[in-house]
Amino acid sequence: MTIEMKPEVQLNTNYYKVQNIKNLTESTFVLQLPKSRFKFESGQHISLSISGDYQSREYSIYSAEDDEHLEVLVKEVDGGYFSPKLKHLKEGDMVEVHGPFGRFSLDAQKRDSHKHIFIASGTGIAPFHSMVKSNPGLDYQVIHGVRHTNEAYEREEYENGKYFLCTSRDTDSDFHGRLTAYLKEAEFDKNSCFYLCGNSDMIFDAMEILKEKGFSRDDVNVEVYF
């Protein structure tokens, strides 16, 4: 599938001052930067580095295309090098942003004719948050797999009945068990198109399940988190 990018999207390298860090759980947070003239298409990602540090990491953009801020969703990795540094940034600290990158975006030809099934594990929900907020009126369903119910990141921002939570540990969710176990039971309209984002094991298993349900590779778009 070929997706044409919006003409105003250009690669940029810019320095930004941190505006805010919003904690969603003990380990997951939203890093907020001023958007300035930064242009992107929902589903794309940026490369982020800290001023004076030699390492960088890629993060899907969490905010909507028309938001006043540029946001990414980050989970602090135990024993990690980069994410703990991001979490401890303060307002006014400098970060470097490269991008945007990627072609993981909505298919314009299916935008109004198909139901969009967004399947995510963990912070892989970030690009779908951006897509939903950037496209009012979109026919969609989010299926989100995490361990605990408190990882339903800003669930209230999705329309009623359009966010479905699968938890492998906690039992007080929409489905107790792995996301892929729910997919095996779920039924989808024939005019559905699928967007998968998260760890590679989930994506490979989900693709096989969708294939068994009769959907072709052209119906499935993927973004793997490592």
MIZAVEX-240545 format. One line per field, with one value per atom (N, C-alpha, C, O): residue number from 1; x, z, y. Coordinates in steps of 0.1 Angstrom, whole numbers, plus 5000, padded with zeros to 4 digits. Atoms other than C-alpha are relative to their C-alpha. Layout:
i (NUM; ...)
c1 (X; ...)
c3 (Z; ...)
c2 (Y; ...)
//
This chain:
i (1; 1; 1; 1; 2; 2; 2; 2; 3; 3; 3; 3; 4; 4; 4; 4; 5; 5; 5; 5; 6; 6; 6; 6; 7; 7; 7; 7; 8; 8; 8; 8; 9; 9; 9; 9; 10; 10; 10; 10; 11; 11; 11; 11; 12; 12; 12; 12; 13; 13; 13; 13; 14; 14; 14; 14; 15; 15; 15; 15; 16; 16; 16; 16; 17; 17; 17; 17; 18; 18; 18; 18; 19; 19; 19; 19; 20; 20; 20; 20; 21; 21; 21; 21; 22; 22; 22; 22; 23; 23; 23; 23; 24; 24; 24; 24; 25; 25; 25; 25; 26; 26; 26; 26; 27; 27; 27; 27; 28; 28; 28; 28; 29; 29; 29; 29; 30; 30; 30; 30; 31; 31; 31; 31; 32; 32; 32; 32; 33; 33; 33; 33; 34; 34; 34; 34; 35; 35; 35; 35; 36; 36; 36; 36; 37; 37; 37; 37; 38; 38; 38; 38; 39; 39; 39; 39; 40; 40; 40; 40; 41; 41; 41; 41; 42; 42; 42; 42; 43; 43; 43; 43; 44; 44; 44; 44; 45; 45; 45; 45; 46; 46; 46; 46; 47; 47; 47; 47; 48; 48; 48; 48; 49; 49; 49; 49; 50; 50; 50; 50; 51; 51; 51; 51; 52; 52; 52; 52; 53; 53; 53; 53; 54; 54; 54; 54; 55; 55; 55; 55; 56; 56; 56; 56; 57; 57; 57; 57; 58; 58; 58; 58; 59; 59; 59; 59; 60; 60; 60; 60; 61; 61; 61; 61; 62; 62; 62; 62; 63; 63; 63; 63; 64; 64; 64; 64; 65; 65; 65; 65; 66; 66; 66; 66; 67; 67; 67; 67; 68; 68; 68; 68; 69; 69; 69; 69; 70; 70; 70; 70; 71; 71; 71; 71; 72; 72; 72; 72; 73; 73; 73; 73; 74; 74; 74; 74; 75; 75; 75; 75; 76; 76; 76; 76; 77; 77; 77; 77; 78; 78; 78; 78; 79; 79; 79; 79; 80; 80; 80; 80; 81; 81; 81; 81; 82; 82; 82; 82; 83; 83; 83; 83; 84; 84; 84; 84; 85; 85; 85; 85; 86; 86; 86; 86; 87; 87; 87; 87; 88; 88; 88; 88; 89; 89; 89; 89; 90; 90; 90; 90; 91; 91; 91; 91; 92; 92; 92; 92; 93; 93; 93; 93; 94; 94; 94; 94; 95; 95; 95; 95; 96; 96; 96; 96; 97; 97; 97; 97; 98; 98; 98; 98; 99; 99; 99; 99; 100; 100; 100; 100; 101; 101; 101; 101; 102; 102; 102; 102; 103; 103; 103; 103; 104; 104; 104; 104; 105; 105; 105; 105; 106; 106; 106; 106; 107; 107; 107; 107; 108; 108; 108; 108; 109; 109; 109; 109; 110; 110; 110; 110; 111; 111; 111; 111; 112; 112; 112; 112; 113; 113; 113; 113; 114; 114; 114; 114; 115; 115; 115; 115; 116; 116; 116; 116; 117; 117; 117; 117; 118; 118; 118; 118; 119; 119; 119; 119; 120; 120; 120; 120; 121; 121; 121; 121; 122; 122; 122; 122; 123; 123; 123; 123; 124; 124; 124; 124; 125; 125; 125; 125; 126; 126; 126; 126; 127; 127; 127; 127; 128; 128; 128; 128; 129; 129; 129; 129; 130; 130; 130; 130; 131; 131; 131; 131; 132; 132; 132; 132; 133; 133; 133; 133; 134; 134; 134; 134; 135; 135; 135; 135; 136; 136; 136; 136; 137; 137; 137; 137; 138; 138; 138; 138; 139; 139; 139; 139; 140; 140; 140; 140; 141; 141; 141; 141; 142; 142; 142; 142; 143; 143; 143; 143; 144; 144; 144; 144; 145; 145; 145; 145; 146; 146; 146; 146; 147; 147; 147; 147; 148; 148; 148; 148; 149; 149; 149; 149; 150; 150; 150; 150; 151; 151; 151; 151; 152; 152; 152; 152; 153; 153; 153; 153; 154; 154; 154; 154; 155; 155; 155; 155; 156; 156; 156; 156; 157; 157; 157; 157; 158; 158; 158; 158; 159; 159; 159; 159; 160; 160; 160; 160; 161; 161; 161; 161; 162; 162; 162; 162; 163; 163; 163; 163; 164; 164; 164; 164; 165; 165; 165; 165; 166; 166; 166; 166; 167; 167; 167; 167; 168; 168; 168; 168; 169; 169; 169; 169; 170; 170; 170; 170; 171; 171; 171; 171; 172; 172; 172; 172; 173; 173; 173; 173; 174; 174; 174; 174; 175; 175; 175; 175; 176; 176; 176; 176; 177; 177; 177; 177; 178; 178; 178; 178; 179; 179; 179; 179; 180; 180; 180; 180; 181; 181; 181; 181; 182; 182; 182; 182; 183; 183; 183; 183; 184; 184; 184; 184; 185; 185; 185; 185; 186; 186; 186; 186; 187; 187; 187; 187; 188; 188; 188; 188; 189; 189; 189; 189; 190; 190; 190; 190; 191; 191; 191; 191; 192; 192; 192; 192; 193; 193; 193; 193; 194; 194; 194; 194; 195; 195; 195; 195; 196; 196; 196; 196; 197; 197; 197; 197; 198; 198; 198; 198; 199; 199; 199; 199; 200; 200; 200; 200; 201; 201; 201; 201; 202; 202; 202; 202; 203; 203; 203; 203; 204; 204; 204; 204; 205; 205; 205; 205; 206; 206; 206; 206; 207; 207; 207; 207; 208; 208; 208; 208; 209; 209; 209; 209; 210; 210; 210; 210; 211; 211; 211; 211; 212; 212; 212; 212; 213; 213; 213; 213; 214; 214; 214; 214; 215; 215; 215; 215; 216; 216; 216; 216; 217; 217; 217; 217; 218; 218; 218; 218; 219; 219; 219; 219; 220; 220; 220; 220; 221; 221; 221; 221; 222; 222; 222; 222; 223; 223; 223; 223; 224; 224; 224; 224; 225; 225; 225; 225; 226; 226; 226; 226)
c1 (5008; 5000; 5009; 5018; 4993; 5013; 4992; 4980; 5007; 5004; 5008; 5019; 4994; 5011; 5000; 4989; 4999; 5023; 4995; 4995; 5005; 5008; 5011; 5022; 4989; 5028; 5006; 5018; 4994; 5033; 5009; 5016; 4991; 5051; 5014; 5017; 4986; 5088; 5009; 5005; 4991; 5118; 5006; 5010; 4994; 5131; 5008; 5007; 4992; 5157; 4998; 5003; 5002; 5147; 5003; 5002; 4998; 5155; 4987; 4982; 5012; 5126; 5002; 5010; 5000; 5121; 4989; 4977; 5011; 5101; 4990; 4993; 5010; 5068; 4994; 4990; 5006; 5054; 5002; 5004; 5000; 5056; 4988; 4987; 5013; 5022; 5001; 5002; 4999; 5024; 4987; 4977; 5012; 4998; 4999; 4989; 4998; 5011; 5014; 5020; 4987; 5042; 5011; 5022; 4989; 5062; 4997; 5006; 5004; 5043; 4996; 4989; 5002; 5042; 4999; 5003; 5001; 5034; 5010; 5009; 4990; 5063; 4994; 4991; 5006; 5049; 5010; 5018; 4991; 5068; 4992; 4981; 5007; 5058; 5000; 5010; 5001; 5046; 5007; 5013; 4994; 5059; 4994; 4982; 5004; 5058; 5002; 5001; 4998; 5063; 4987; 4976; 5011; 5041; 5002; 5013; 4999; 5033; 4987; 4977; 5013; 5007; 4998; 5008; 5002; 4991; 5004; 5001; 4994; 5008; 5015; 5022; 4985; 5043; 5007; 5001; 4992; 5071; 5012; 5015; 4989; 5100; 5012; 5010; 4988; 5136; 5003; 5004; 4998; 5142; 5013; 5017; 4988; 5174; 5001; 4994; 4999; 5184; 5012; 5023; 4989; 5206; 5012; 5012; 4988; 5242; 5002; 5012; 4999; 5235; 5002; 4998; 4996; 5248; 4989; 4990; 5010; 5218; 4987; 4984; 5013; 5184; 4990; 4995; 5011; 5151; 4989; 4987; 5011; 5122; 4987; 4985; 5012; 5087; 4989; 4990; 5012; 5053; 4994; 4994; 5006; 5036; 4986; 4978; 5012; 5007; 4990; 4978; 5010; 4991; 4994; 4999; 5007; 4967; 5008; 5016; 4993; 4979; 4997; 5006; 5003; 4961; 5002; 4998; 4998; 4970; 5011; 5019; 4990; 4990; 5013; 5023; 4987; 5016; 5004; 4995; 4995; 5037; 5003; 5010; 5000; 5034; 5005; 5001; 4996; 5050; 4996; 4997; 5004; 5039; 5012; 5017; 4988; 5068; 4998; 4992; 4999; 5072; 5014; 5023; 4986; 5102; 5003; 4996; 4995; 5122; 5009; 5018; 4991; 5136; 5014; 5016; 4986; 5173; 5004; 5016; 4997; 5171; 5009; 5011; 4991; 5194; 4992; 4994; 5006; 5172; 4987; 4985; 5013; 5136; 5001; 4993; 4999; 5146; 5005; 5000; 4996; 5164; 4989; 4988; 5012; 5133; 4991; 4986; 5009; 5112; 5004; 4996; 4995; 5134; 5004; 5010; 4999; 5135; 4991; 4980; 5008; 5122; 4995; 5001; 5005; 5102; 5012; 5019; 4990; 5126; 5013; 5021; 4989; 5151; 4999; 4988; 5000; 5162; 5000; 5008; 5000; 5155; 5001; 4998; 4999; 5163; 4991; 4990; 5010; 5136; 5004; 5007; 4998; 5143; 4987; 4981; 5012; 5115; 4990; 4994; 5005; 5088; 5004; 5009; 4996; 5094; 4988; 4979; 5009; 5073; 4988; 4984; 5011; 5044; 4988; 4980; 5010; 5022; 4988; 4987; 5011; 4991; 4988; 4988; 5013; 4955; 5000; 5006; 5002; 4947; 4989; 4977; 5010; 4929; 4988; 4977; 5010; 4910; 4990; 4979; 5009; 4895; 4995; 4987; 5003; 4891; 4985; 4981; 5015; 4853; 4992; 4980; 5007; 4844; 5002; 4994; 4997; 4859; 5000; 5001; 4998; 4859; 5014; 5020; 4986; 4893; 5002; 4997; 4998; 4904; 5014; 5024; 4987; 4933; 5004; 4998; 4996; 4951; 5014; 5024; 4988; 4978; 5004; 4995; 4996; 4999; 5008; 5017; 4993; 5012; 5000; 4989; 4999; 5024; 4999; 4999; 5003; 5018; 4987; 4983; 5012; 4985; 5002; 4993; 4997; 5002; 4996; 4989; 5004; 4998; 4985; 4979; 5015; 4961; 4993; 4983; 5005; 4955; 5000; 4991; 4999; 4968; 4991; 4985; 5009; 4948; 4986; 4979; 5014; 4915; 4998; 4988; 5002; 4920; 5002; 4996; 4998; 4931; 4989; 4988; 5010; 4902; 4986; 4981; 5013; 4868; 4990; 4991; 5010; 4840; 5005; 4997; 4994; 4863; 4993; 4990; 5006; 4847; 5011; 5019; 4989; 4870; 4997; 4986; 5001; 4875; 5015; 5023; 4987; 4906; 4999; 4991; 4999; 4916; 5014; 5024; 4988; 4943; 5004; 4996; 4995; 4964; 5010; 5021; 4990; 4982; 4999; 4992; 5000; 4989; 4989; 4981; 5009; 4969; 4991; 4993; 5010; 4938; 5005; 5000; 4995; 4957; 5008; 5012; 4993; 4975; 4991; 4995; 5009; 4944; 5002; 4994; 4995; 4961; 4989; 4986; 5009; 4936; 4988; 4984; 5011; 4908; 4988; 4980; 5011; 4883; 5000; 4990; 4999; 4895; 4994; 4993; 5006; 4880; 4985; 4980; 5015; 4843; 4995; 5001; 5006; 4821; 4998; 4992; 5001; 4822; 5010; 5009; 4990; 4851; 5014; 5024; 4987; 4879; 4998; 4989; 5002; 4882; 5013; 5024; 4988; 4907; 5002; 4993; 4996; 4924; 5011; 5021; 4990; 4944; 5004; 4996; 4995; 4966; 5001; 5001; 4999; 4969; 4987; 4981; 5012; 4940; 4987; 4987; 5013; 4904; 4989; 4979; 5011; 4884; 5001; 5001; 4999; 4887; 4989; 4981; 5009; 4867; 5002; 4993; 4997; 4885; 5012; 5023; 4988; 4908; 5007; 5002; 4992; 4935; 5008; 5007; 4992; 4959; 4992; 4981; 5007; 4949; 4998; 4987; 5001; 4955; 4989; 4983; 5010; 4932; 4986; 4977; 5013; 4904; 4998; 4987; 5001; 4912; 4995; 4987; 5004; 4906; 4985; 4978; 5014; 4871; 4992; 4980; 5007; 4862; 4995; 5001; 5005; 4842; 5001; 4998; 4998; 4849; 4993; 4991; 5007; 4830; 5010; 5022; 4992; 4842; 5007; 5017; 4994; 4849; 5010; 5012; 4990; 4874; 5014; 5018; 4985; 4910; 5006; 5001; 4993; 4935; 5013; 5021; 4988; 4963; 5006; 4999; 4994; 4987; 5012; 5021; 4988; 5013; 5003; 4994; 4996; 5032; 5012; 5020; 4989; 5057; 4998; 4987; 5000; 5067; 4992; 4985; 5007; 5052; 4985; 4978; 5014; 5018; 4996; 4986; 5003; 5019; 5000; 4991; 4999; 5030; 4988; 4982; 5012; 5003; 4987; 4979; 5013; 4976; 4999; 4988; 5000; 4985; 4995; 4987; 5004; 4981; 4986; 4979; 5014; 4948; 4991; 4981; 5008; 4935; 5000; 4990; 4999; 4947; 4990; 4983; 5009; 4927; 4986; 4977; 5013; 4897; 4996; 4985; 5003; 4899; 5004; 5001; 4995; 4916; 5013; 5021; 4988; 4943; 5011; 5008; 4989; 4977; 4998; 5002; 5003; 4965; 4990; 4989; 5009; 4939; 5007; 5001; 4993; 4966; 5012; 5021; 4989; 4991; 5007; 5000; 4993; 5018; 5011; 5017; 4989; 5043; 5005; 4998; 4995; 5066; 5008; 5016; 4992; 5080; 5010; 5007; 4990; 5113; 5004; 5013)
c3 (5000; 5000; 5000; 5008; 5000; 4991; 5006; 5002; 4993; 5013; 4997; 5000; 5003; 5001; 5012; 5019; 4988; 5028; 4997; 4985; 5002; 5033; 4995; 5001; 5006; 5013; 5010; 5009; 4990; 5044; 5010; 5018; 4991; 5063; 4995; 4984; 5003; 5063; 5011; 5023; 4990; 5081; 5007; 5000; 4993; 5108; 5011; 5017; 4988; 5135; 5009; 5004; 4991; 5164; 5014; 5019; 4985; 5200; 5006; 5003; 4993; 5224; 5015; 5020; 4986; 5260; 5005; 5000; 4994; 5280; 5007; 5015; 4994; 5289; 5012; 5022; 4989; 5311; 4999; 4988; 5000; 5321; 5009; 5021; 4994; 5329; 5003; 4994; 4996; 5349; 4999; 5004; 5001; 5339; 5009; 5014; 4990; 5360; 5007; 5004; 4994; 5382; 4990; 4992; 5010; 5351; 4987; 4978; 5013; 5322; 5000; 5009; 5000; 5313; 4986; 4976; 5012; 5286; 5001; 5010; 5001; 5276; 4991; 4979; 5008; 5264; 4996; 5004; 5006; 5241; 4993; 4989; 5008; 5224; 4985; 4980; 5013; 5189; 4990; 4980; 5009; 5172; 4986; 4984; 5014; 5134; 4996; 4984; 5003; 5137; 4993; 4999; 5007; 5111; 4999; 4997; 5001; 5111; 4996; 4996; 5003; 5101; 5011; 5015; 4990; 5128; 4997; 4986; 5003; 5131; 4998; 4999; 5002; 5125; 5014; 5024; 4988; 5150; 4999; 4988; 4999; 5161; 5006; 5014; 4993; 5172; 5010; 5007; 4989; 5206; 5007; 5010; 4993; 5223; 5010; 5009; 4990; 5254; 4998; 4995; 5002; 5251; 5008; 5020; 4993; 5259; 5001; 5006; 4999; 5256; 4986; 4976; 5013; 5229; 4994; 4983; 5004; 5227; 4996; 5000; 5004; 5211; 4999; 4999; 5001; 5210; 4991; 4990; 5009; 5186; 5008; 5015; 4994; 5199; 4991; 4984; 5008; 5182; 5006; 5018; 4995; 5184; 5006; 5000; 4992; 5210; 4997; 4998; 5002; 5203; 4986; 4977; 5012; 5176; 4991; 4995; 5010; 5144; 5003; 5001; 4998; 5154; 5015; 5018; 4986; 5191; 5001; 4992; 4998; 5205; 5004; 5004; 4995; 5219; 4992; 4986; 5005; 5207; 5011; 5020; 4989; 5229; 4996; 4985; 5001; 5232; 5012; 5023; 4989; 5254; 5003; 4994; 4996; 5273; 5012; 5022; 4988; 5296; 5005; 4997; 4994; 5319; 5001; 5007; 5000; 5314; 5012; 5014; 4988; 5346; 4996; 4987; 5003; 5344; 4986; 4982; 5013; 5311; 5001; 5012; 5000; 5301; 4997; 5004; 5006; 5282; 5007; 5011; 4995; 5295; 5014; 5017; 4987; 5332; 4999; 5007; 5002; 5320; 4995; 5000; 5004; 5302; 5011; 5012; 4989; 5332; 5010; 5016; 4990; 5354; 4994; 5001; 5005; 5330; 5007; 5012; 4993; 5344; 4989; 4978; 5009; 5328; 4996; 5005; 5004; 5307; 4995; 4989; 5005; 5300; 4985; 4980; 5015; 5264; 4995; 5000; 5007; 5241; 4985; 4981; 5014; 5205; 4993; 4996; 5008; 5180; 4986; 4979; 5014; 5146; 4994; 5001; 5006; 5122; 4994; 4993; 4997; 5116; 4991; 4979; 5009; 5102; 5000; 5008; 5001; 5091; 4991; 4988; 5008; 5069; 5006; 4999; 4993; 5095; 5002; 5013; 4999; 5088; 4993; 4987; 5005; 5078; 4985; 4978; 5015; 5042; 4996; 5000; 5004; 5027; 4992; 4993; 5009; 5003; 5009; 5004; 4991; 5033; 5012; 5020; 4989; 5056; 5003; 5015; 4998; 5051; 4997; 5000; 5004; 5039; 5008; 5008; 4992; 5064; 5015; 5019; 4986; 5101; 5003; 4999; 4997; 5116; 5013; 5024; 4987; 5142; 5004; 4997; 4995; 5162; 5011; 5022; 4991; 5180; 5006; 4998; 4994; 5205; 5013; 5020; 4987; 5233; 5007; 5000; 4992; 5260; 4994; 4991; 5005; 5248; 4985; 4979; 5014; 5213; 4996; 4984; 5002; 5217; 4995; 4990; 5003; 5211; 4986; 4985; 5013; 5173; 4998; 4991; 5002; 5176; 5008; 5003; 4993; 5202; 4991; 4990; 5010; 5176; 4989; 4985; 5011; 5148; 5004; 4996; 4996; 5167; 5003; 4999; 4997; 5180; 4988; 4988; 5013; 5145; 4990; 4981; 5010; 5127; 5006; 5008; 4995; 5142; 4991; 4978; 5008; 5130; 4994; 4987; 5005; 5122; 5007; 5019; 4996; 5125; 5005; 4997; 4994; 5149; 5012; 5018; 4987; 5177; 5004; 4996; 4994; 5199; 5009; 5017; 4991; 5214; 5006; 4999; 4993; 5240; 5010; 5019; 4991; 5257; 5009; 5005; 4989; 5290; 5011; 5010; 4988; 5323; 5010; 5015; 4989; 5347; 4995; 4985; 5005; 5344; 5001; 4993; 5000; 5354; 4988; 4987; 5012; 5321; 4988; 4977; 5010; 5302; 4998; 5003; 5001; 5293; 4995; 4983; 5004; 5292; 4992; 4982; 5006; 5283; 4998; 4988; 5001; 5288; 4988; 4984; 5012; 5257; 4987; 4977; 5012; 5234; 5002; 5013; 4999; 5226; 5007; 5007; 4993; 5247; 4991; 4980; 5008; 5236; 4990; 4983; 5011; 5213; 5005; 4997; 4994; 5237; 5008; 5017; 4994; 5247; 5007; 5000; 4993; 5274; 5003; 5009; 4997; 5277; 5010; 5008; 4990; 5309; 5003; 5005; 4997; 5315; 5014; 5018; 4986; 5352; 5008; 5014; 4993; 5366; 4993; 4982; 5005; 5362; 4998; 4992; 5001; 5363; 4988; 4988; 5013; 5326; 4991; 4995; 5010; 5295; 4997; 4993; 5003; 5289; 5009; 5008; 4992; 5313; 4992; 4990; 5008; 5293; 4990; 4989; 5010; 5265; 4989; 4986; 5011; 5237; 4989; 4983; 5011; 5212; 5003; 4994; 4997; 5231; 4997; 4993; 5004; 5227; 4985; 4980; 5015; 5190; 4994; 4984; 5005; 5185; 5001; 4993; 4998; 5199; 4993; 4990; 5005; 5184; 4985; 4978; 5014; 5152; 4994; 5001; 5006; 5128; 4987; 4979; 5013; 5099; 4988; 4990; 5011; 5065; 4994; 4987; 5006; 5056; 5011; 5011; 4990; 5086; 4994; 4986; 5003; 5081; 5014; 5023; 4987; 5109; 5001; 4991; 4997; 5124; 5013; 5023; 4988; 5148; 5004; 4996; 4995; 5170; 5014; 5023; 4987; 5199; 4998; 4988; 5001; 5205; 4989; 4985; 5011; 5178; 5001; 4992; 4997; 5194; 4998; 4991; 5002; 5196; 4986; 4981; 5014; 5161; 4991; 4983; 5008; 5145; 5003; 4994; 4996; 5165; 4995; 4989; 5005; 5156; 4985; 4980; 5014; 5120; 4995; 4986; 5003; 5119; 5003; 4996; 4997; 5137; 4990; 4986; 5010; 5113; 4986; 4979; 5012; 5084; 5000; 4991; 4998; 5098; 4999; 4996; 5000; 5100; 4986; 4983; 5014; 5062; 4995; 4984; 5005; 5061; 4993; 4998; 5008; 5036; 5006; 5015; 4996; 5042; 4997; 5004; 5004; 5024; 5010; 5010; 4990; 5052; 5013; 5022; 4987; 5079; 4999; 4990; 4999; 5087; 5013; 5024; 4987; 5113; 5003; 4994; 4995; 5134; 5012; 5022; 4989; 5156; 5009; 5005; 4990; 5189; 5005; 5007; 4995; 5200; 5014; 5020)
c2 (4988; 5000; 5012; 5013; 4988; 5034; 5011; 5013; 4989; 5064; 5013; 5014; 4987; 5099; 5009; 5010; 4992; 5122; 5014; 5019; 4986; 5157; 5009; 5007; 4991; 5183; 5009; 5012; 4991; 5205; 4993; 5000; 5007; 5178; 5000; 4995; 4999; 5184; 4996; 4997; 5004; 5170; 5013; 5022; 4989; 5194; 4995; 4984; 5002; 5195; 5013; 5023; 4988; 5218; 4997; 4986; 5001; 5225; 5006; 5016; 4995; 5228; 5000; 4992; 5001; 5236; 4992; 4994; 5008; 5211; 5009; 5018; 4992; 5226; 4993; 4999; 5007; 5199; 4985; 4980; 5015; 5162; 4996; 4999; 5004; 5147; 4985; 4977; 5014; 5114; 4994; 4998; 5008; 5089; 4988; 4984; 5010; 5061; 5002; 5012; 4998; 5056; 5000; 5006; 5002; 5047; 5006; 5007; 4995; 5062; 5015; 5019; 4985; 5099; 5006; 4999; 4993; 5124; 5012; 5020; 4989; 5147; 5010; 5007; 4990; 5180; 5011; 5016; 4990; 5204; 5011; 5008; 4991; 5236; 4995; 4990; 5005; 5228; 5009; 5004; 4990; 5260; 4998; 4997; 5002; 5254; 4986; 4983; 5014; 5217; 4994; 4995; 5007; 5198; 4985; 4981; 5015; 5161; 4995; 5002; 5007; 5136; 4989; 4982; 5009; 5115; 4986; 4981; 5014; 5081; 5001; 4991; 4999; 5095; 5001; 5002; 5000; 5095; 5010; 5014; 4991; 5117; 4993; 4983; 5004; 5111; 5011; 5022; 4990; 5127; 4998; 4986; 5000; 5135; 5011; 5021; 4990; 5154; 5008; 5003; 4991; 5184; 4996; 4995; 5004; 5174; 4985; 4981; 5015; 5136; 4995; 5001; 5005; 5114; 4990; 4986; 5010; 5090; 5006; 5018; 4995; 5094; 4988; 4976; 5010; 5074; 5005; 5017; 4996; 5073; 4998; 4988; 5001; 5079; 5005; 5015; 4996; 5080; 5013; 5015; 4988; 5114; 4997; 4990; 5003; 5113; 5011; 5008; 4989; 5147; 5000; 4993; 4998; 5157; 5009; 5018; 4992; 5174; 5015; 5023; 4986; 5207; 5004; 5015; 4996; 5206; 5012; 5013; 4989; 5236; 4995; 5002; 5006; 5212; 4988; 4982; 5012; 5184; 4991; 4994; 5009; 5154; 4986; 4981; 5014; 5119; 4992; 4998; 5009; 5090; 4991; 4984; 5007; 5074; 4991; 4995; 5009; 5044; 4999; 4995; 5002; 5044; 4986; 4978; 5013; 5013; 4997; 5005; 5003; 4997; 4997; 4988; 5002; 4999; 5006; 5004; 4994; 5018; 5012; 5018; 4989; 5046; 5013; 5023; 4988; 5071; 5004; 5016; 4996; 5070; 5005; 5015; 4994; 5076; 5015; 5023; 4987; 5107; 5009; 5021; 4992; 5119; 5003; 5015; 4998; 5114; 5011; 5017; 4990; 5136; 5013; 5022; 4987; 5165; 5010; 5006; 4989; 5198; 5010; 5011; 4989; 5226; 5009; 5014; 4992; 5246; 4993; 4999; 5008; 5218; 4999; 4999; 5000; 5215; 4986; 4977; 5013; 5185; 5003; 5014; 4999; 5180; 4991; 4979; 5008; 5168; 4999; 5010; 5002; 5153; 4994; 4985; 5007; 5144; 5010; 5022; 5013; 5137; 4989; 4992; 5011; 5102; 4990; 4991; 5011; 5072; 5003; 5014; 5000; 5063; 4992; 4987; 5007; 5047; 5010; 5016; 4990; 5068; 4995; 4984; 5005; 5065; 5000; 5009; 5001; 5054; 5009; 5006; 4990; 5083; 4994; 4999; 5007; 5060; 4992; 4989; 5008; 5041; 5008; 5004; 4991; 5071; 5000; 5000; 4998; 5074; 4988; 4987; 5012; 5039; 4988; 4979; 5012; 5015; 5003; 5015; 4999; 5009; 4997; 4987; 5001; 5014; 4993; 4998; 5008; 4988; 5003; 4998; 4997; 5001; 4990; 4990; 5010; 4973; 5004; 5005; 4995; 4983; 4993; 4988; 5005; 4969; 5011; 5018; 4990; 4992; 5014; 5019; 4987; 5026; 5001; 5011; 5001; 5014; 5007; 5008; 4993; 5032; 5015; 5021; 4986; 5066; 5005; 5015; 4995; 5069; 5000; 5008; 5001; 5059; 5011; 5016; 4988; 5086; 5012; 5020; 4989; 5110; 4999; 5009; 5001; 5096; 5003; 5010; 4998; 5096; 5015; 5020; 4986; 5132; 5009; 5020; 4992; 5144; 4998; 5006; 5003; 5129; 4998; 4987; 5000; 5138; 4993; 4995; 5007; 5116; 4986; 4979; 5013; 5086; 4988; 4989; 5012; 5052; 4991; 4986; 5007; 5034; 4992; 4994; 5007; 5009; 4998; 4993; 5002; 5008; 4987; 4986; 5012; 4974; 5001; 5001; 4997; 4980; 4989; 4986; 5010; 4953; 5005; 5010; 4996; 4960; 4989; 4979; 5010; 4942; 5005; 4997; 4995; 4965; 5010; 5017; 4991; 4986; 5015; 5023; 4986; 5018; 5004; 5015; 4997; 5015; 5003; 5004; 4995; 5025; 5015; 5023; 4986; 5058; 5009; 5008; 4990; 5086; 4994; 4999; 5007; 5063; 5009; 5007; 4991; 5091; 5009; 5015; 4992; 5108; 4994; 5000; 5007; 5082; 5000; 5001; 5000; 5081; 4988; 4977; 5011; 5059; 4988; 4989; 5012; 5023; 4997; 4987; 5001; 5028; 4997; 4996; 5005; 5018; 4987; 4987; 5013; 4982; 4996; 4995; 5003; 4972; 4985; 4979; 5014; 4938; 5000; 5007; 5001; 4931; 4986; 4977; 5014; 4901; 4997; 4985; 5002; 4906; 5004; 4995; 4996; 4926; 4994; 4991; 5007; 4912; 5010; 5007; 4990; 4945; 5008; 5020; 4993; 4953; 4995; 4987; 5005; 4947; 4985; 4978; 5014; 4914; 4996; 5003; 5005; 4895; 4989; 4978; 5009; 4879; 5008; 5020; 4993; 4887; 5006; 5001; 4993; 4910; 4990; 4990; 5009; 4882; 4989; 4984; 5009; 4859; 5006; 4999; 4993; 4885; 5000; 4998; 5000; 4888; 4987; 4988; 5013; 4851; 4999; 4993; 5001; 4855; 5011; 5009; 4988; 4889; 4998; 4990; 5000; 4894; 5014; 5024; 4987; 4922; 5001; 4991; 4998; 4937; 4998; 5000; 5003; 4927; 5013; 5012; 4988; 4964; 5007; 5019; 4994; 4968; 5000; 4992; 4999; 4979; 5001; 5007; 5002; 4972; 5007; 5008; 4993; 4992; 4994; 4994; 5006; 4974; 5007; 5011; 4993; 4990; 4994; 4994; 5005; 4975; 4991; 4992; 5009; 4947; 4990; 4987; 5009; 4923; 4987; 4983; 5012; 4892; 5002; 4994; 4997; 4908; 5002; 4996; 4997; 4920; 4988; 4986; 5013; 4887; 4991; 4985; 5009; 4868; 5006; 4999; 4993; 4894; 4998; 4996; 5001; 4893; 4986; 4984; 5014; 4855; 4997; 4991; 5001; 4857; 5006; 5001; 4993; 4882; 4993; 4993; 5008; 4861; 4988; 4985; 5012; 4831; 5005; 4997; 4994; 4854; 5004; 5009; 4997; 4860; 5014; 5018; 4987; 4894; 4999; 4991; 5001; 4900; 5010; 5018; 4992; 4916; 5015; 5024; 4987; 4947; 5007; 5019; 4994; 4952; 5004; 5010; 4998; 4954; 5009; 5007; 4990; 4982; 4998; 4997; 5003; 4977; 5010; 5016; 4992; 4997; 4992; 4990; 5008; 4976; 5008; 5017; 4994; 4988; 4990; 4979; 5009; 4973; 5004; 4998)
//
